[in-house]
Every structure is written in C-alpha cells, then in structure tokens.
Amino acid sequence: MLPASSPRRGAKLGGAFARALRESAPREGRERRWLYVPYDQLTQELGPLSRESPAALGVVLIESPAKAARRPYHRQKLALVLANQRHFALELAARGVAVRYLVSESGYAEALAPLAVELGPLRLMDPAERELRAELAPLVARGALEVVAHEGWLTDAAFFARACGDAPPWRMDRFYRALRRERGWLMRGGKPEGGRFSFDGENRKRWRGEPPAPEPPRFEPDEITREVRSLVEERYASHPGLVDLASLPATRADAERAWIWALEHCLPTFGPYEDALSVRSSGLFHTRLSALLNLHRLLPSRVVADALRSPAPLASREGFVRQVAGWREFVHHVHVATDGLREIPPLASGDQPSFLGARNPLPPAWWGRSSGLACLDHVVGDVWREAYSHHIARLMVLGNLATLLDVDPQQLRDWFWVAYADAFDWVVEPNVLGMASFALGDAMTTKPYISGAAYLAKMGDACAGCAFDPARDCPITALYWAFLARHQERLSTIERMALPLRSLARRGAAQRNADARTYQRVLEALQSGERCSPDDLLARSEKA
C-alpha cells in the first residue's frame, strides 16, 4: 500500500522510504482489522500484533509535523522517532501486515477520523502520553477508536494502589520492594539477595579512568535513515542539537545490537559507578537504552529478564532492575494517577506547581551559552550533541543548579522535554517537577536533590578544568547555603531537611550575607548570558 496522504493531511511522502514501502506492502483486503500504532509503541511483541495473523491486520502510522513543531525538540530526538517509525512500517510490511502511513499537518485525531469511517473502528493500545490520550479522547468517546490495555508496562494501576496507596505521598522504595516480593526478583527465601533491597548507598564510586568506559555502538545508516536526517535538517533547521546518525539505532536489529552491547559491556560494571560523572564519557557504564525502551523498540520485560539472568554482580543487576522496573514504572503511575500532575492535593494548581515558589527564567547557559561553570557547561554540551546524559548529570548538575537558582520548574521541565531523546510527558513531568526541582514538595520524593560543590567534586572530574576551586571559591556551595536560607520556612516541613537546616543555623550572619550576594551575582551573570569567573564575581561583589 502506498503511503497515504492528501493536501489536508500533508505533503505526500516520496523518496527511498515511499519506494520501499510500496514495494513491500501487501494488498489490504477487506478482511483486515486495523490498528493505530502511536509513535512510541513501535513493537510487534505486544497487543494484537503479537497474537493475530499478519494477514488479518492493518496498521495506521502517522507522522505529525504539528507534533514535531509543538516544541523546539532536539533534532536527534526527531530523527530517532521518525527513523524508527519508518523502519517499523517496513518491518510490518515484511511480515505481511498492511500499512497506511500518513503525514498529518493537523495532528493525529484529524488524520484518524476519516480512516475510522473508511476502515471501521481502529484499535490502539492505551497511549502512554497524556497529550495523545487527550487529543484522541473525542474519537474514543464516539467509538471511532477502541482502546485496549497497553501491555508494555510491568505493573498496573491496581498494583500501584496496593503498593503505594491512592494518594500522596508516594514512595518509590515501597513500590519497588512490593514489586520485588510479588515477582520474586532477586529474592531468596522471601528475603532480598545480599540482605537488602537496594545497593544504592554502595554504588557511589568515583570513576578515575579504570575500568575503561565502553564506547557506545556505532550504526550504519541506510538510505531511509539518511533521508530522515535530510528532512529534519531542512524542516526543523531552527531546532537545537546535532543529528548524528552513527549513534542512532533506527531498526529493530539496531535496538537488539544496542541491548547486547549494554548487557555485555555496561551492566557488569554499572552498579559501582552508577552515580559517577566524567568529562571523558557522557554515559560511563549506563546502558543508554531509555529512548529505545520508551519507543518500545526494546521491551522492559525483556531487558529486566535478561539482566536478572546475567552473570553481572548483584549490585549491578539490582541497580538496573531498580531503574527500569522500579523508578520507570513508578513515575508512570504517578503521572497517570494525577492526570499528568494536575491533581495532587494540596498542591493542585492547574499545571503550574512550585512548592518553593521558584519563578526565575531558565538561563541561556542551558541552551549552550557558556556559564563558566565547567560541570554545567560540559553536561550541556553533551546534551546538545547527543540528546542524552545519564541520570546523575540530569539530577545533580542540570536539576541541582536550576533549583539552587530558583528557576521556574515549568521552564526546566520544558527544557528537558525538548533536549532529551527519551523525554515524553509521563517521563519528564514527574522526573523534573517531582524530583529534580522539588516542585511537588514531598508528593513523590522525600527531599530536594541539591548539593554544593563538594558532592560534584567527589563524584566527578569536571572541577579539574574549571576556573573555580571547589574547596575555595566555587559559587555552587554558596548557592546551596543561600537556597537553604531563602526557603528555610518551607523546607522546615520536610523531615529529611532537618540536618541540613541545623547546619545552616551554624552559619554566621556574615557567611549568610556573603551567600546571598553570591546567589545574586551568579543569577545576574547567568540571566544576562555572561560567563561566571572568580574575578567577575569578586568585581560584582565590590560593586554591591
């Protein structure tokens, strides 16, 4: 079947992809039942595609330039989604599934409505993204779409309610322990292997170059993937970020290769260096699989099962399972249970929660302007090259510094949303609003994840190339103390902040005043797009 389009839906597809689909697509036939498969359900191992005869199925896939232009998404992210969706269409056709591939300038619902009239009601697995569920809700209400359960999740809402309750505060540890007990994962005689459920406290080694960090796999782009790059670079030229096809897994075979690489080269050493940072490697021993998992090119059930069977040390297997089966599932449930964080009593305030009242604009440094802070500049550089950094760089560099600067949580959320290839609404909103910025208070985490320079110097090596000395004049430490002082009243309601606030109480008035001045100087410099330097901060101090 030719890729379908009309002037209303968008320009007709041509080129290598259209030719390949035309040459491989089977005849439709009236006996087929049709599915709509969203952009993040690119698997034949779930739902009707996994059980029903290919000869009895047809699939609708939609490219939406309107979705791609909704935010200034990283070009690597756009290329990843489009290349995988196009290759998925060809993989379906090769199995004998009929494919209708549409380009819709006006969105998904408008493209699907006439197809439901022509082909009959379309089935789809429940979309992961709230944005898509909301757009398709009118079609579901009138029977044009029939929603079936999304089988890609490891747990359901009933399990979440049993494990965590039906109202905040929710805690990932409770969820994770309940899941381990129910499934018997890493359990022996009803107790966790190694005597504990988490080895997080021990998985905090600094990486000093040994063992060597594995080089990520490189992929050979075919004509279809190169065509996607041309499309992205032409149509989305104003979007930030680079497109690197050699680091872009575009096919099911590429995804499989990425997982085998991660299983063999990352997992054995993942645990001890899980929290380490390095300017020499953006991923260290992290598997870099989150985007493929969120697109369902790899299934969480499969990677968890493989990790559990692997010969990797217990601490590494446990840390990986905790991330995929624990945190990933947990944040999805929180997002669904709160209608995308819009219903979290007593914080319910539309979609603009900010427990600490932070409202400063996000500085240009997050968009690539040099800040003079080596840790920040290095991570930002990685992000705009790769659409990736691992979770500690996200949390303890990007999120930490934004929180210490009282950056508006929604602006930080939007930045993560566009910058990372793995960021979808159910991922980015709980992670940024619930954890990185503490905008939800203790609804899903027990404290703000903030630190001064000592932590960054302990866990990373960026300080060696910075103009600031972490033990002497790095402003991040002053930002930390100034943050505690500004928000002391609100933070005093958070149990785990009692110790930091007692430490704050021991700082004299002169130290607190100096902290506040440093905060103002750094904020002023970064908001104006200027670099921070020891001399500049001293000069600003003398003017104050």
Secondary structure, 3 states (H helix, E strand, C coil): CCCCCCCCCCCCCCHHHHHHHHHHCCCCCCCCEEEECCCCCCCCCCCHHHHCCHHHEEEEEEECHHHHCCCCCCHHHHHHHHHHHHHHHHHHHHHCCEEEEEECCCCHHHHHHHHHHHHCCEEEECCCCHHHHHHHHHHHHCCCEEEECCCCCCCCHHHHHHHHCCCCCCCHHHHHHHHHHHHCCCEECCEEHHHCCCCCCCCCCCCCCCCCCCCCCCCCCCHHHHHHHHHHHHHCCCCCCCCCHHHCCCCHHHHHHHHHHHHHHHHHHHCCCCCCCCCCCCCCCCCCCHHHHHCCCCCHHHHHHHHHHCCCCHHHHHHHHHHHHHHHHHHHHHHHHCCCCCCCCCCCCCCCCCCCCCCECCCHHHHCCCCCCHHHHHHHHHHHHHCCCCHHHHHHHHHHHHHHCCECHHHHHHHHHHHCCCCCHHHHHHHHHHHHCCCCHHHCCCCCCCCCHHHHHHHCCHHHHCCCCCCCCCHHHHHHHHHHHHCHHHHCCCHHHHHHHHHHHCCCHHHHHHHHHHHHHHHHHHHCCCCCCHHHHHHHHHHC
